Amino acid sequence: MTQPTVQRRIGPIGRMGAAAARHPWLTLVVWLIVVGTTAATALGGIGGQNLFDRLAGSVPQVHGESSQGSDRLAAASGKTTTLLIYGVDPENVQVAARTTRLAQDLVALPHTAVVDPLAVPGGIRNPQVASLIAADGKGVLITATVTGADGRSASQATVDRVQRLMDDAASDLRAAHPGATAEVGSTQLLTDSLQAISENDLRRGETVALPIALIVMLVVFGGFIAAGLPLIGAGASIVTSLGVLMAFTYWTDIANTVINVITAVGLGLSIDYGLLVVSRFREEYRASVAGGADAADRATRLAAVAIALDRAGRTVLFSGTTFAIASLGLLVFEPAFVRAVGIAAIAVTMVAMLSATTLIPAIIGLTGRKLLKPGALTRLPLLGRYIIRFGDVAPDEGFFSRLTRRVQRRPALVTLGVVVVLLVLASPVITLLLANTSIDAVPRASSEYTFETTLTDRFPDAAPARVQLVTTTRADLVAWSGDVRKLDNVTSVQDPQRSGDSWTARVSLDARNGVGVVREIRAGPPAFRHWVTGIDAGTVDLADSLAEGAPWAILIVAVGTIVLLFLMTGSLVVPLKALVASALSLGASLGLLVWGFQDGAFAGILGFDADHVYGVDVIVLVLTLAFGFGLAMDYEMFILSRIKERVDAGTSGRESIALGLQRSGRIITSAALIIIVVFTGFATGDLLIIKQLGVALAFAVLIDATLVRCLLVPAFMTWQERIMWWAPRWAKRLHAKIGIAED
């Protein structure tokens, strides 16, 4: 039975929401100015550059041994562009004629060094160019390196000219030899491609996610007006957040994948918070009318807004603050990429909270009773029944209360059973391998994918080295190479090659992932100056850097969460329970991530090449832990706020849990479904890092909203009912003074 609304003191959030509803046009004008300004800035651009133009590459770097060695080698070289030809005899007359003309055009460019294996003495049989010949002899690489001695602008102009000449040659060769592969590749082309793919993935993700999210909310609310409010709030939040990201690009480098991550997170949070506020308003408005208030009176509507924002707004505040705390933990890590994501996530969370507590109440103030009227969809024979059954305003008895009472019959058994299931799902984490390379991220359909995979498979000695040794003298490198050859998983070490004032040797592996080899090499460092570089060495440096910051990040998140939940509940057990439950759900989602990507189980469904995925991206691991925890705590807040309301009203512990789940269950289920849709939508894109993150977070939300919040939480809270709300006397006195209570 619905409880009548009682007189209560309205807090600052409720008063702010009521003010927005009382002056809706003023609030909307302010938001229109903010959204319009940020949209013009981010999408229109400043000085000819919009947000996408200012995004950087997507491979995070840290100051470690690998980067030091790479910088040393880069100083001795310039910008290299490569024409890859495969599937045709390199000495074919037509091929030789076209490559000779290309080499002549390239040599004529300023400060450009060209290596054409067909033009050197002995041709493709010259051992000095062996790395530029395909392993099976059916292809050749032609490279052009621009040193940029005339300054950056002249160098870039020359690089662009090199790319155009090579593109023309590749087109001619493909036309003359239809079955052959002819592609152009460089670091710049790869970065530009990833940026374009990132932009396309963003549009695709929104195209998939928004319509399905609208359908879910139509089922929840039964009408287009109520269903549209969270989407309006989400749109305003996302556009404003893009403006914030644009500002950040003038302070630090923002990788091209950050915008996809932040858009997905912001979209999910904004819809979640909007869903919660609109649902609570409808509940409070109906309760007021049922208690005798005049439904047509504007004062009734404003009072319902005030009460709804005082309660749901408080939950939004706690939930958003918890997510911001989880994002705050990212700021302690060294990579600028990770810190940028953390700052942007905090910003988008704040905007989502502000939208839910000001913009949505303002629109409620304008639409009023229309939000309560049953929509035309409720009159449809089949759909109408589902809308009524799964609508947002739940009675005190229903599916979730019945489920909770079944769980409460054997709480210990349910708790242990769910924990076992979660641990089984988490078990693949034992075999976790870490990776960090933009090459893994390239989608199959792109020319860059063809270039990179053909280079790796057919020209292994010319592909980016997974492990490379660097020294200052040849003698040192020869001695060191002899020791490295003896290690497990090392098949060979290339003969020393000169690079400026350094000497390098590529290490060939028989393992997909060379992280273990890098650690073995570094475990016995030689006495002379040396560096271990390459893709896997960079992964090790990044992983070690993140591991160094992890204890501080965990401490910040754990302490912040405990303090926040203590202020909300007055209990010290509830925060600890929340931390453990969230850790279990995150472990399960990471286990599925390893199984799906590292083991290749999702390759067919998501369209990636499992043979070229060498592990879970290091950054995906960190962001999954941070954002997955924040989203899990979202639903924890939704449930706890409802349970705490009942506990404060004097309801027994078991009954409070059942009624709290009943009142929050449908909103949590709907919000989780929308979040899953959002992240799954973004996972349909081409960037592998976004696929991994989208799938990991979708699983994290799915597991948390079902196994954890609907089964584990009520079971454990019932099992340990006697101690659940416990706190020492000093903590109770402290909570009485500074706790954030309902009244």
N, C-alpha and C positions, 0 to 999 in steps of 0.2 A: 504494500500500500504506500502511495506517495505521501511523504511527510509534508505538511504545510510549511510555507516559508515563515520563519520567525524573524522578529526584529533583531538586528545585529549591527554592531559597529562596523562600518565599511572602512577598509584599509586604503592605503595610497594607490594601489593598483586598481582597486575597484573605483575609486574616485576619478582616477585618470581615464579609465574606460568610460565611465558615465559622462565625463566632460567631453570626450570625443563624440559620444552618441548625442549629447545635448547640442553640440556645435558641429554637425557632420560636414557641412560645406566648407567651413574653415579648415577642418582636418584634411579633407580631400584635396583642397587647393594646395596645402603644404606638401602633401604626399606627391601630388602631380608635379609640383616644382622640383622636388627632390628626384623623382623618377625621371622626369624629362631631362634634367641637368646631367644626371649620371649616365643616362642612355646616350645623350649627345656626346658626352666625353668619351665613354668606353667604346661605343660603336661608330660614332662619327669621327672621333680622333682629335688629337691636338697636334698641330704642326704637320698634318698629313699622315700621322701614325695613329691607328686605333689600337685597341687592347691586343688584338691578335698579332699585329705587327711588332709589338714590343715584347712578345713572349720569347723565352730563351729555349735552349735545348732541354732534353728530358732526362739526361743521365746525370744524377747527382755526383758531385766530387767532394772529397775531403782532402785535407792536407796530410798526406801520408807518403810512405815509401814509393808507392806506385805513381802518384801524381808528381812527386819530385823527379823520378826517373823519366816520366813522360815529358815533363816540362824541359828537362835537359835535352831530350831528343828533338822536341819540337823547335827548340831554339836553333838547332842545326839544319832545320828543313823549312819548307814553306807550306803553301796550300796545294795539295795534290788532287788532281782529278784523273780518273781512270776510265778508259774505254775497254769494256770486256767483250770479247768475241769468242763464241763457243758454238760447236756443232758444225764446223767447217774446217777444212785443211788450211792452216795459217799461211801456207805457201801457195795457195790458190792464186792464180794470176790476177783475178779481179780484186781479191782481198788485198794482195800486196800492193796493187796500183792505188787502191783507195787509201790504205794506211800510209803509203809513202806521201801522197798528196797532203793528207792530214798532218803528218809530221813536219812537212815543209811549211805549212801554214802556221803551225804552233811554234816552230823555232823562230819564225819571224816576229813573234810577239816579244815585248820587252821582259827581261828577267825571267824567262821561261825555259826550264830544262826539260827536254823530252827524252824518254827512253822507249825506243821502238825495237823490239827484239828482231824484227825482220831486216833492220838496217845495220845491225852490228856485224863485225866480221864473224863469219861462221853461221850467222843467222840464228835460228831457233836451237841449233845444236851447241851454241856457245854456253859453257857452264855458268858464266856470269849473269845470264838472263834466264837461268833454269826456272826460277821462281815465277817468272812471268809466262811460262808455258804450261798449259793444262797437263795434269798428271797423265792423261791418256793421249796427249799430243794433238787433241782436236780443238784447241783454242789458244788464244794469245791475249795478253794484256798490254795496252799502250798507256803510259803514264806521262802526265805533264805537271811539273811542279813550278809554281810561281812564288818567287822569294819575296816580292813586295818591297824591293829596295827603294822604289820611288815614293813610298809612303802608303798609308792604308787605302786611300781612295783610288790611287793609281793601281795598286795591287788588286783591289776588288774589281775594278773595271777589266783588268786583264783576266782574272779568274772567270768573270762572266763571259768574256770572249772565248776563252778556252772551252767552257761548257757548251757554248753555241756551236763551235766548230766540231766538237765531239758528237753533239746531238745530230748534226747534219750527217756526219759520217755514219753514225749508227743507223739512221733512217735509210741511207743509201744501201748499207750492207743488208739490212732486213729485207729491203725490196729486191735486192739481187739474189739473196739466199733465204727464201721464206722459212725454211726449217731451222735456221740458225738463230742463236741468241746474240743480240748486240745491244748492250745497255751501258749507260754512263753512270758512274757513281762517285761520290765524294762525301765528306763529312757535312759540308754545307747543304748539298742536295738532300741528304738524309734528314737533317734538321728541318729544312723547308718542307719536306714531305710529311714529317710527323706533325708539323704545325698545321698543315692543310687538313690532314686526317683528323687531328684533334678538333678542328672547327666543324668538320662534317659529322664527326661522332657526336658532338654536342647537339647539333640540330636533330640528328637521328634519335638520340636518346630522349630528347624532349618530345619529338613526334610520337614515339612509342609510349612514353610514360604518361603524358598529360591526358590523352583521351581515356586510357584505362583508369587513371585516377579519378576522372570525372564520373565514369560509370560506377565505380565503387562508392563514391559519395552520393550518387543518385540513389543507390540502394539504401545507403545509410539514412539519408534525409528525405527521400521521396519527392524532391522537387528541385528544379534547376537553380532557383535563387539561392537556397541554402547550400546546395552542392557547389555553386560557383564561388561562394565567398572565400573558402580556403585557397582556391586557385588564384583568385585575384590577389590575395595576400601573398601567395607564393611568387606570382609574377613580379609584384612590386619589390619583394625582397631580393629576388635574383638580379633584377636590373640594377638595383641599388648596390648590391654586392659586386657586380661587375665594375661599377664606378670606383668602389673601394679598391678592387684589385688593380685598376688602372693607376690609381695613386701609388700603390705599393711598387709598381714597376719602376718608378723614379727613385725608389729607395733601395730596392734589392732586385736581383734577377728572379723572375717568375717563370717556371717551366711551363711548356705548352700543355702539359697534362693537368696542371693545377686547376685550371679553369673548369675542366670536366668534373674533377673531384668536388670542387666547391659548389658547382652548380647542382650536382646530384645531391649533395648533403643539404644545401640550402633549400632545394625544392622539397626534399623529404621532411625536414624540420618545419618549414613554413606550413605545409599542408597538415602535418601532425598538430601543430599548435592551433591553426585555424579550425581544424576539425574539433578539437577539444573545446575551444571557446564557443563556437556556434552550437555545439551539442549541449553545453552547459546552460547557455542562454535559453534554448528551447525548453530545457527541463525546468529552469527557475521560472520562466514565464508561465508555463502550464501550471506549476505549483502555486503561483500567485493567484492565477485565475481560479483554480480549484479551491483556494482558500477564501474566495469572495471578492477579489480585486476585479476592477472593471477592465475587461480585455481591450476595450477601445481607448482607454485613457492613456495618453502619452506618458504620464507619470509611472504607470504600471510597467511600461516597457523600459523606461530609464532605470527604475528600481531593479528590474530583472537583469539589466546590463550590469549594474553596479554589483549585485550579488554574484552574478556569474563570473565577472572579472575578478572579484575579490577572492573567489574560490579557485576557478580554473586559471585565472591570471597568476595566482600564487603558485599553482602547479607548473605553469609555463615558466615562471621565474626560477623555481628550483630546478626544473628540467633543463632549461637553457643554461643556467649557471653550471650545472653538472657537466653538460656537454662542453662548455667553455673551459672548465677545469681539465677535462680530458684532453682538449686541444692545447691547453697551456703546457701540458707535459711535453709537447713537441718542441717547445722553444729552447729546451736545454740541449738539444742535439746540435752537432756541428754543421751538417750540410745545410746550406742556405735554402735549398729546396724544401727541406722538412720544416724549417722555421717559417718559411713563407706560407706553407700550407697551414701551419698552426695559427699564424696571425690572421690569415684569410678566413679560417674556420671560425675563429672567435668573432671576427667582424660579421660574418654571415649569420651566426647565431644571434648576435645582438640585434641585427636588422630583423630577423625572423620574429624575435620576441617583441620588438617594437611594433611590427606590423600586426601581430596578433592582439596586442593590447591597445592599439590606437586606430589603425586603419579599419580593421574588421568591426570593432564597436561603432565606428562612424557609419559604415555601410548598414549595420544593423539598425542604427538610428533612423536611417532613411527608409529602409524596407519594412521594418516593424513587423506587423502581423502577417505579412506575406510569407515570412519564414516559417510560420506555423501551419499555414494552410496546406492540406494534402495536395500534392501535385497530381497532374494528369496521369503520371505513371502508376500511382497507387490504384487507379481504376482499371488497369489492365488485368485480365483474369489471373494469369500465372505470376507475372512480375509483382503485381500488387500484394499477393500473399507473402512473397519473400521480403518486400520492403517493410511490410507491417511486422513480420517476424524478426527481421534483422535491423530494424530501425534503431536510431540512436537513443531514444528515450526508453530505457529498460525498466520493467517493473522490478520489485524487490525479489521476486521469485522468477526463475527462468533457467535457461541452459547452464549459465556459468555458476549460479548458486547451487544447482543440482550437481554439477560436476565437482564443485568444491566439497560438497557434503559427502560425495562418494569417496573423494580423496581423503577426507577427514576420518573415515572409518578405519583406515590402516595407514596413518601418516608415515610411520617409520618405514614400512615396506615400500610405499610409493617413493619416498625420499631416496632410499638406497637403490631402488630400481632405476630411477631417472639418472642418478649419478653414474651407475654402471653403463647405461646407454650412452651418456655424454662422454665417458672415458673411452668407450669403444670407438665412437666417432672421432675422438681426438687422437687415437693411436697412430695414424699415419704420420703425425708430426715427428715421430721418432726418426723417420727417414728424411726429414726436411733438408733440402739443398737450397742454398741462396744464390741468386743471380742478380746481375745489374748491368744491363746493356740495352741500348736502343735498338740494336740489331734484332734482338728477340721480339721487339715490339712491332716490327714492320709487318703489315698485313699481307696475306698471300697474293691478293689481286694486284698489288702495286709493282711498278717496274723496279723499285728499290728492293723489294723482296726477291725478285728474280735475280737481280745483281748480287745481293748479299749471299743468297743461298748457293748460287752458281760459283761465286768466288770461294765460299767456304768448302764446297764439295769438290770442285774441279781444280781449284788453284790453292790448295791448303797452305803452301808456303808464302803466299801473297796476302792471304786473308788476315784481318786483325788478329794479332797474337793473343791467345788466351793466357799464356805464360811466356815471359821474355826476360832474359838475363841481360843486365847492363853493367859494364865496368869502364874504367878509364884507360886500361891497357889491354892489349891482346893476350899477353902472357897470363894475366890474372884470369881472364875469361876462359882461356883454354883449361887452366887448372880447375876452376870452379865447375865448368861443364862436365869434366870427368867425374866429379862427385855427384852431380845432379843426375847423370845417366844411370846411376846405381839405384835410384829411388823407384819404389813401386809406382805403376801407372805411367812411367816415363818411357816412351818408346825410342826417342832419339833427341839429340840436341844439335841444332843446326851449326854449321861452321861459323866462326866469328865473322861479323860484317861491320864495316866501319860506318859510323854516322857522326860526322863532325869530329869532335874531340872525344867521342865515346865509341865503345865496341859493344855490339849486341849479338845475342844468340837466341833464336826461337826454340822453345821446348815443345816437342810433340807429345801428345798424351793419348792413352787408350781409354780414357774416362770421359764421360759427357761433361763433367764438372771438375775443374781443376783447382777448386778451393783447397782441398786437402793437400794437393801437391805443393801449392804455394806455402801452406803452413809448414810442411815438411822441409822445404828449401830454407825457409826463414828460421827454422828451429836450429840449424847449424850454420850460422852466418860466418863467412870468411873474414879474415883480418883486414883485407884491403877495402877500398871504397867500392860499393856495389849497390845495385837496386834490382828488385824483382818487380817488373811491370807487366802490363797486359790486362785483359778484361777480367780474368779471375783474380788477379792481384788487386785490381781496383775494388772488386767485390769484397775481398777480405778486409781491405782498409776501411771500406764503408761499414761493413758489419762490425768491425772492432770499434769504430768510432761510435756507432749507435749503441753497442753493448756498454761502452764506457758511460754514456749518458743515461742508459736505461734505469739504473737504480734511482737516480734523481727524479726521472720522469715518473716512475712508479711511486716514489715517496710523495711527490706533489699531488698526484691524482688520488692516491689512497687517503692522505691526510685531508685534502680538500673535500673528498666525498664523505669521509667520516664526520667532519665538522658540519657539513651542510645537512646531512641526514640527521645528525644529532640535534641541530637547531630545529629541524622540522618535526622530529618524533620524540625527542627527549630520551631516546634509548641509545645505548652503546652496542647492543647486540644486533639490532636491525641493520646498522651500517656494515658491520662485519659480515652478516649474512648476505647482504647485497654484493659485497666485493667477491665473496666466494662463488656465489651463483653466477655473476657476470664472468668470472674467470673460467668457469666450467663451460659456459656457452661459447666463449671466445675460443677455447681449446677445441671444441667440437667443430666450429666453423673453419678453423685453420687446418684441422685434419681433413675435412672435405676439400679444402683448397689444394692441399698437397696431392690428394688422390686424384682430383680433377685435372690439374694442370701439370704437376711434376710427373705423375704417373700416366697422364694422357687420357684419362677417362672422359673428359669433356671435349676432346679435340673434334670429334665429329659434330657434336651439337653446336659448338661455338665457332667452328671454322678456323682453327689454328693448327699449325704443323707441330705435332708433339716431338718430332725428331729434332726440332730447332728450339725447343724450350728446355733450358738447362736447369730449371729450378723455379722457386718462387721468388719474385722480385723482392729485394730487401726492403724497398720503400713500401711495397704492398703490405708486407708483414707489419711494419711499424704503424701505418695508417689504419690497417684493420684492427689492431689492438686499441689504438686511440679512439677512432670513430665507432668501432663496434662496442667499446665500453660505454661511450657517450650515449649511443642509441639504446643500449640495454638499460642504462639508468633512466632514460626517458620513460620507459614502460614501468620501471620500478617506482618512479615518482607518481605516475598515473594511478597505480594500484595503492601505494601507501597513502596518498592523499585521501582516497575514499575510505580506506580502512581506518585511518586516523580520525576522520570525521565521526565514524561510528563509535570508536573507542572513547573519544572525548565526550560523546553524547551518552556514555554509560552502557553501551551495548557490550555483551560478553565478548571475549576474545575470539572464540570460534565463530560466533554469529557475525562479528565485525568482518572477519576474513571472508565469509561467504557472501555477505551483502556488498562488501567492497569489491570483490571480484565480479559480482553481478552488475554493479553500477559502472565498473570500468572495463569489463571484459569486451563488450562490443566495440567500444572506442579503441581499445588496444588492438583488437583483431583487425578492425578497419584501418587503423593507422599503420599497423605492421604490413598489411596487404599492400597499401599504397607505397610504403617505403620499399617493399620487395619489388613492386612493379617498377618504381623509379630506378633502382639499382640494376634490375634485370634489363631494363630498357637501355641503360648506358653500357651494359655488358654486351649488347648486340653490336657495338661499334667494332672498329678494326684494331684499335690500339690494344696490345696485349696487357699492358699494365692496368688499363681501365677495365678490361675483361676480368682480370684477376681480382681487382679491388671490388668491382661490382658484384661478382659472384660471392666473394668472401663476406661482404656486408649483407647481401641478401640472405645468405645462409645464417649469418649471425642473428639477424632480425627474426627469421623464421624459427630458428631453434629457441631463441629467447622468448618470443611471444607465445610459443606453444608449450614445449617441454618445461621450460624454466618458469615462466610467469603463471601458467595455468595449472601446472602440476607440482613442480618442485617447491615454489615459494609457498603456496597454501599448505602443502604437506609439511614442510619443515616448520613453518610458523605455528601450525597446529601441534606438531610433535613436541616442539619446545615452547609451548604456549606460556608456561610458568615463568620463563626467563626472557621471553622475547622483548618485553618492554622494560627490561631491567637497566638500571644505571645506579652507580654508587650515590650516596647522599650528597656529596659535594657536587656531582654532576647534575643532580636534580635541582639543587639550589641555583647552580649556574644557569640551567635551562629556564628556570622560573624568571630569571632576570633578563636573559638575552635571547631566549628561544623565540621562534617565530610561530606563534600559535594561531588558531582560527580566530580567536577573539582577543 
